[in-house]
Amino acid sequence: MTMTSSTHLSIDSDRLWSALMELARIGAYDDTATGLVGVDRQSLTDEDAAGRQLVIGWMKDAGLEVTIDELGTIFGRREGLEPDLAPVIAGSHIDSVATAGAFDGCLGVLGALEVVRSLNDAGLTTRRPLVIAAWTEEEGVRFGTDMLGSAVAAGRLTLDYAYELVDAAGLRLGDELVRIGFKGDRPARLDPPHAYVECHIEQGPVLADQGYAIGVVTGVQSISWQKITLHGRAAHAGTTPTELRVDAGLAAAQLVVRLREMVDSGEYGQLRATVGHLQTFPGIPSVVPDRAELTVDLRNPDDALMTQAEADLATYLETLPVLRVETKRMAKTAAVPFSERVQDAIAATAGSLDIPTMRLISGAGHDAQEMAAITPTAMIFVRGQYDGISHNPREYSTPEDCAAGITVLANTVLRLAAE
């Protein structure tokens, strides 16, 4: 059966939820901080490999043609009536941070799989092919560069750059791909699809605060990650007078405070600044730290104000009371506006399903921002509970909200695939 303009696809919400919960068991651990079961399925680990195998099995069971690219990204293709047309891609990622919940990224991949399963149930065929993408190393926590698979696919980063990345243990990404058996032969650089749509939990409190289950995402704000190393001089904590110390720990504290002052000043618009990692060395109670390592995460929807914030931060680093400062760029992406046409398709689809929506910008980075460089792109956000907490075992979206988001995804994809 072929699609018509009036066709509305219903999904199996119980099957979607069951898939989410089954995938969450891979990499599950008992989180002592929350008393909950979390997920640790970092990119290219054994747990990630097991999750990939599960998803590939489901894709094949759904009749998809599965291919794996040179960076390990998984693609599942459902043929259309006109196979030569550019496909519509829907997807996200299944790798996680070390303290994850069940929904970040996984909702987008398993939701796209549910779209295909529901099409199969209804006996429907789209005009354009449909492709599910499960991108490699979206989180960036293991190898230090987020949205890696999609960035290489879209051409922002090179495959050689990706292969040479190393994790904290010195393990090379290219070698880890081979070790887990996911270095594929499909070219990593992707031919531009007709459109890309990604469904994702919001990872923030806006939808819940405004009373909406579903959001239409207008774009992604700019993101800057730096690793900053402050070099001081080790000294005995009891015998070295304060005025003779070069305390890297003190300088690190001053930097944290300065970042908050920059945010509160209002001079940089809607700047957000976070020090997510701070460690002093040698880490002995009786020794003044001779080194401090920090990560600085800056976010801003305005590229010009982001540039100004980075410049002013660099100037401030020169004033810190240390012997030497080292900075290393970990990631930098510009603000990315999403396609008005795809946004409107999402909003119109939700309206036809009597699902109210609001429009909002994404505060987090997503694979969709990389795909926006090569194809019309937008995202669907699903409301999160508990103030939208994410990257935490308390991350949670209700079965009803997940079903609403994937129903909108399904019918948006059908609309785009009919073009």
C-alpha positions in Angstrom: 0.0 0.0 0.0 1.3 3.5 -0.8 1.0 6.6 1.2 -1.6 9.4 0.6 -1.7 12.9 1.9 -4.3 12.0 4.4 -2.5 8.9 5.8 -1.8 9.1 9.6 0.5 6.4 11.0 -0.1 5.1 14.5 2.8 3.6 16.4 2.9 0.8 19.0 3.8 2.7 22.2 4.2 -0.5 24.2 6.7 -1.9 21.7 8.6 1.4 21.7 8.8 1.5 25.5 9.9 -2.2 25.7 12.8 -1.5 23.2 13.9 1.5 25.3 14.0 -0.6 28.5 15.7 -3.5 26.9 18.5 -1.4 25.4 18.9 0.3 28.8 19.8 -3.0 30.4 23.0 -3.1 28.3 25.6 -1.1 30.4 23.3 -0.9 33.4 24.8 -0.2 36.8 23.7 0.6 40.3 24.2 4.3 40.9 25.0 4.9 44.6 24.4 8.6 44.4 20.7 8.3 43.3 19.9 4.8 44.4 18.7 4.1 40.8 19.9 2.0 38.0 21.9 4.1 35.5 23.5 3.3 32.1 27.2 3.4 31.3 27.6 2.6 27.6 30.4 4.8 26.4 31.4 4.8 22.8 33.3 1.8 21.4 33.3 0.0 24.7 32.2 -3.6 24.9 28.8 -2.4 26.2 28.4 -0.1 23.2 29.2 -3.1 20.9 26.5 -5.1 22.6 24.0 -2.3 22.2 24.9 -2.0 18.6 24.4 -5.7 18.0 21.0 -5.5 19.6 19.9 -2.6 17.4 21.3 -4.2 14.3 19.3 -7.4 15.0 16.2 -5.3 15.4 16.9 -3.5 12.2 17.4 -6.7 10.3 14.2 -8.2 11.8 12.4 -5.2 10.5 13.6 -5.9 7.0 16.2 -3.1 6.8 19.4 -3.2 4.8 22.1 -2.5 7.3 25.4 -1.0 6.5 28.2 0.4 8.7 30.5 3.2 7.7 34.2 3.7 8.3 33.6 5.3 11.6 31.2 2.7 12.9 27.9 4.6 12.3 25.0 2.2 11.6 22.5 2.8 8.8 19.3 0.9 8.3 17.6 1.5 5.0 14.0 0.8 4.1 13.5 1.0 0.3 11.0 3.4 -1.2 8.8 3.3 -4.3 11.5 5.4 -6.1 14.8 4.0 -4.8 16.9 6.5 -6.7 15.5 9.5 -4.8 17.5 10.9 -1.9 16.3 9.3 1.4 14.8 10.9 4.5 17.0 10.1 7.5 15.9 9.9 11.1 18.2 8.9 13.9 20.4 9.8 16.9 22.9 7.8 19.0 23.0 5.0 21.5 26.4 5.8 23.1 26.1 7.3 26.6 27.9 9.3 29.2 29.1 7.4 32.3 26.0 8.3 34.4 23.2 8.1 31.9 19.5 7.3 31.8 17.6 5.3 29.2 16.5 8.0 26.9 19.2 10.4 25.7 19.8 9.5 22.0 18.2 6.1 22.3 14.7 7.6 21.9 15.7 8.9 18.5 17.2 5.7 17.2 14.6 3.3 18.6 11.8 5.8 17.8 12.9 5.7 14.1 12.9 1.9 14.3 9.4 2.0 15.7 8.4 4.2 12.6 9.7 1.4 10.3 8.0 -1.3 12.4 4.7 0.5 12.3 5.0 1.0 8.5 5.6 -2.7 8.2 2.5 -3.4 10.3 0.4 -1.1 8.2 1.8 -2.5 4.9 2.7 1.0 3.8 5.6 2.1 1.4 6.9 5.6 1.2 7.9 7.4 -2.1 11.4 8.1 -0.9 13.6 5.6 1.0 13.8 5.9 4.7 17.1 5.5 6.6 17.7 5.1 10.3 21.1 6.4 11.6 22.8 5.5 14.8 25.8 7.8 15.0 29.2 7.0 16.6 30.5 8.9 19.6 27.9 11.6 19.9 28.6 12.3 23.5 32.3 13.0 23.2 33.0 11.8 26.7 35.4 9.0 25.8 37.4 10.5 22.9 36.9 14.2 23.6 35.0 15.3 20.5 31.2 15.3 20.5 29.0 14.6 17.5 32.0 12.9 15.9 30.3 10.4 13.6 27.9 13.0 12.2 30.6 15.6 11.9 32.7 13.3 9.8 29.7 12.3 7.7 28.9 16.0 7.0 32.5 16.9 6.3 33.3 19.2 9.2 35.9 16.8 10.5 38.1 14.3 8.7 38.2 10.5 9.1 41.9 10.6 9.9 41.3 13.1 12.7 38.7 10.8 14.2 40.9 7.7 14.0 43.8 9.4 15.9 41.7 10.5 18.9 42.7 8.8 22.1 40.8 8.2 25.4 42.0 8.7 28.9 43.8 5.4 28.9 45.6 6.2 25.7 43.5 3.9 23.5 43.2 5.1 19.9 39.7 5.4 18.4 40.7 3.7 15.2 42.0 0.7 17.1 38.9 0.5 19.3 36.7 0.5 16.2 38.6 -2.6 14.9 38.6 -4.2 18.3 34.8 -4.2 18.7 34.3 -5.1 15.1 32.6 -1.9 13.9 35.0 -0.4 11.4 32.8 -0.7 8.3 33.5 -0.2 4.7 30.7 2.2 3.8 32.3 5.7 3.1 32.1 7.9 6.1 31.3 11.0 4.0 27.5 11.0 3.5 25.7 11.9 0.3 23.2 14.6 1.2 19.8 13.1 2.0 16.5 14.8 1.2 16.0 15.8 4.9 17.0 14.8 8.4 14.8 14.7 11.5 15.9 13.8 15.0 13.6 13.1 18.0 15.3 13.6 21.3 14.5 14.3 24.9 14.8 18.0 25.7 17.4 17.6 28.5 16.1 20.7 30.1 13.1 22.2 31.9 11.5 24.5 29.4 8.8 22.2 27.9 7.7 21.0 31.4 7.6 24.6 32.7 5.5 25.8 29.7 3.2 22.8 29.8 4.0 21.2 26.5 4.9 17.5 25.8 6.5 18.3 22.4 8.8 21.0 21.1 9.8 22.1 17.6 13.5 22.9 17.8 14.6 26.0 15.9 18.4 25.4 16.1 21.3 24.7 18.4 23.4 27.4 20.2 27.1 27.7 19.7 29.3 25.4 21.9 32.9 25.9 23.0 34.9 23.3 25.0 38.4 23.9 26.3 40.7 22.1 28.6 42.7 24.5 30.7 45.9 23.5 32.7 47.2 25.9 35.3 50.9 25.3 36.4 51.9 26.5 39.8 54.6 25.3 42.2 54.4 22.5 44.7 55.1 23.4 48.3 54.7 22.1 51.8 51.3 23.2 53.2 52.7 23.9 56.7 56.1 25.4 56.1 55.5 27.7 53.0 54.1 31.1 53.8 51.0 32.1 51.9 52.7 35.0 50.2 55.4 32.8 48.8 53.1 30.2 47.2 52.1 29.7 43.5 48.9 27.8 44.2 47.4 26.3 41.1 44.3 25.3 43.1 43.7 28.9 44.1 43.9 30.0 40.5 41.5 27.4 39.5 39.0 28.6 42.0 39.4 32.2 40.8 38.7 31.0 37.3 35.5 29.3 38.3 34.3 32.4 40.0 35.3 34.6 37.0 33.2 32.5 34.6 30.1 33.0 36.8 30.8 36.7 36.9 30.9 36.8 33.1 27.5 35.0 32.9 25.9 37.3 35.5 27.3 40.5 33.9 24.9 40.3 31.0 27.6 41.5 28.7 27.6 38.2 26.8 23.9 37.8 26.2 22.6 34.4 27.1 26.0 32.9 27.9 26.2 29.8 30.0 29.5 28.6 31.5 30.3 25.4 33.2 33.4 23.9 34.8 32.5 20.2 34.6 35.9 18.8 35.5 38.4 20.2 38.0 41.3 18.2 39.4 44.4 19.4 41.3 47.8 17.6 41.5 49.4 15.9 43.2 46.2 15.6 45.2 47.8 15.3 48.6 46.3 17.1 51.6 49.7 18.5 52.8 51.0 19.7 49.4 50.1 23.0 47.7 48.9 22.0 44.2 51.4 22.5 41.4 48.9 21.8 38.7 45.2 22.2 38.1 43.2 20.9 35.2 39.8 22.2 34.3 37.3 21.9 31.5 35.3 25.0 30.5 32.1 24.6 28.6 30.6 27.8 27.1 27.3 28.0 25.3 25.7 31.0 23.6 23.0 31.4 20.9 24.9 34.4 19.5 28.1 33.6 17.7 29.5 37.2 18.1 28.9 37.2 21.8 30.5 33.8 22.1 33.6 35.0 20.3 33.8 38.0 22.7 33.4 35.7 25.7 36.2 33.5 24.5 38.5 36.5 23.9 37.8 38.0 27.3 38.4 34.6 29.0 41.7 34.3 27.2 42.7 37.7 28.5 41.7 36.8 32.0 43.8 33.7 31.9 46.9 35.8 31.4 46.2 37.5 34.8 46.0 34.4 36.9 48.7 34.0 39.6 50.4 30.9 38.1 53.6 30.2 36.3 52.1 29.0 33.1 48.7 28.4 31.4 48.0 25.8 28.8 44.8 25.7 26.8 43.5 23.0 24.5 40.5 23.2 22.2 38.3 20.2 22.7 35.3 21.2 20.6 33.9 24.3 18.9 30.7 24.6 16.9 28.9 27.7 15.7 25.2 28.4 16.3 23.1 26.4 13.9 19.6 27.5 12.7 17.4 24.6 11.6 15.3 24.5 8.3 12.1 26.6 8.5 10.6 24.1 6.1 11.3 21.1 8.3 10.2 23.0 11.4 6.9 23.9 9.7 6.4 20.2 8.7 6.9 19.1 12.3 4.5 21.8 13.6 1.9 21.1 10.9 2.1 17.3 11.6 1.7 17.8 15.3 -1.2 20.1 14.7 -3.0 17.5 12.5 -2.6 15.1 15.4 -4.0 17.6 17.9 -0.6 17.7 19.8 0.2 21.2 20.9 3.8 22.4 20.4 6.1 25.3 21.2 9.3 26.4 19.5 12.6 26.5 21.4 16.3 26.5 20.8 18.5 23.6 21.9 20.9 24.3 24.7 22.7 21.0 24.0 24.6 19.8 21.0 23.1 17.1 18.7 23.9 15.2 15.6 21.2 17.3 13.8 23.4 20.3 13.9 26.0 18.6 11.9 23.5 17.3 9.4 22.1 20.8 9.0 25.2 21.6 7.0 24.3 19.2 4.2 20.5 18.9 4.3 17.3 20.5 5.6 17.1 19.5 9.2 15.1 20.0 12.4 14.4 18.3 15.7 11.5 17.2 17.8 12.0 17.6 21.6 10.2 15.4 24.1 9.4 16.7 27.6 11.5 15.4 30.4 10.5 14.9 34.1 12.3 16.1 37.2 13.3 19.5 35.8 14.4 17.8 32.6 17.5 16.3 34.2 19.7 14.3 31.8 23.1 12.6 31.9 21.9 11.2 35.2 20.0 8.0 36.1 17.0 10.3 37.1 16.6 11.1 33.4 13.0 10.2 32.6 10.3 10.9 30.0 6.9 9.2 30.4 5.7 6.5 28.0 2.9 8.9 26.9 5.3 11.7 26.0 7.7 9.4 24.2 4.8 8.0 22.2 3.6 11.5 21.3 7.1 12.5 20.1 7.6 9.4 18.0 4.1 9.7 16.6 5.0 13.2 15.4 8.3 11.9 14.1 6.6 9.1 12.2 4.1 11.4 10.5 6.7 14.1 9.8 8.9 11.5 8.1 6.0 10.3 6.0 5.2 13.9 5.0 8.9 14.5 3.9 9.2 11.1 2.3 6.2 11.9 0.0 7.9 15.1 -1.4 
